[in-house]
Amino acid sequence: MKISKVGMPKACISCQNFTCKGFAINSDSKKAKYGSCSKLNKGVYAVEVCSNYKQEPDAELAA
């Protein structure tokens, strides 16, 4: 069975180290996905990206 890849941005949301915990209010006072990074051992927003980024195998990075 062939599994389609999901288009995602190069950010925490598509990183293998990210675990989504829910939503939080970001610096713009907007609701944003929030979770934890197992590599950095800290809380991060889903739109962040760092040098420890490791792409999910079923994610296709959007340009």
ZATIPA-899268 format. One record per residue: residue in three letters; x, y, z of N, C-alpha, C, O, CB in turn. Coordinates in steps of 0.1 Angstrom, whole numbers, plus 5000, padded with zeros to 4 digits. Glycine has a CB too. Example, Ala and Ser with C-alpha at 12.3 -4.5 7.8 and 13.67 -1.06 7.14 Angstrom:
% ZATIPA-899268
ALA513249435078512349555078513249675078514249675085511349555090/SER512849785071513749895071512950005079513450115080514149945057/
***
This chain:
% ZATIPA-899268
MET500849885000500050005000500950125000501850145008499050005012/LYS500650224991501450344990500850454999499650474998501550394975/ILE501650515007501150615016501550755011502750775008501650595031/SER500550845009500850975004501551055015501351045027499551045000/LYS502451145011503151235020502351355022501551395014504551275015/VAL502451415034501751535038502651655036503751655041501251525052/GLY502151755029502951885027502951965040501851995046502351965016/MET504151995045504252065058505452165057506352145048504451965070/PRO505452265065506552365065507752305072507652215080506152495071/LYS508952355069510152315077510152385090510652495091511452345069/ALA509552325100509352385113509152275123509052155119508152485114/CYS509052305136508852205146507652105143507751985146508652265160/ILE506652155138505452075135505751955126505051855128504352155128/SER506751955118507151845109508451785114509051715106507251895095/CYS508851805126510151745131509851625140508851625147510951855140/GLN510751525139510551405147510751425162510251345170511551295142/ASN511351535166511651565180510451645187510551665199512851645181/PHE509451685179508351765184507151675188506751585181507951865174/THR506651705200505351645205504351755208504651835217505651555217/CYS503251755201502251865203501551835216501051725219501251865191/LYS501451945224500751935237499352005237498551985245501551995248/GLY499152095227497952175226498152305220498952325211497352185240/PHE497452405226497552545221498052645232497752615243496252585214/ALA498652745228499052855237498952985230498752995217500552835242/ILE498953095237498953225231500353275228501153275237498153335241/ASN500653305216501953345212502153495214501253565220502253315197/SER503353555210503653695213502753795205502653905209505053715209/ASP502053745195501153825188499653815193498753865187501053785173/SER499553755205498253735211497353645203496153665203497553865215/LYS497853555195497153465187497353325192498353285198497453475172/LYS496353235190496353095194497353025185497253035172494953035194/ALA498252945190499252875182499552735188499452725200500552955181/LYS499852645179500152505184501452515192502352585189500252405173/TYR501452445203502552445213502852305217501952215217502252535225/GLY504152275220504452135224505852135230506352235234504452045212/SER506452015230507852005236508751945226508351865217507751915248/CYS510051975227511051925219511951835227512451865237511952045213/SER511951705223512751605230514251625229514951575237512351465225/LYS514651695219516151715217516551835226517651825232516351755202/LEU515751935227516152055235515652055249516052125258515652185228/ASN514651955251514051945265513452075269513652115281515051895275/LYS512652135260511952255264510652275256510452205246512852385262/GLY509852365260508652395253508852485240509752575241507552465262/VAL508252455229508352525217507052545210506152465212509452455208/TYR506952655202505852665193506052585180507152565176505652815189/ALA504952535174505052455162505752515150506152445141503652405159/VAL505752645150506252725138507752745140508352805130505552855136/GLU508352715151509852735153510652635145510152525141510152735168/VAL511852665143512852575137514252595142514552715145512852585121/CYS514952495144516352505149517352415142516952345132516352475164/SER518552415146519552335139519452185142520052105135520952385143/ASN518552145151518352005154517151945147516751835149518051985169/TYR516652015137515551975129515751835122516751815116515152075118/LYS514751745124514851615118513451585112512551565119515251505129/GLN513451585099512151575091511451445094512051335094512351595077/GLU510151455096509251335097509351265084509351325073507751375101/PRO509351125084509451055072508251065062508451055050509650905075/ASP507051095067505851115058505551255055504551285050504751045065/ALA506451345058506251495056507051525043508151495041506751575067/GLU506351605035506951665023507051815025506051875027506151625009/LEU508251865025508452005029507852095018508152075006509852035031/ALA507052195022506552295013507552395010508352435019505252355019/ALA507552454998508552554994508252685001508952784998508552564979/
***
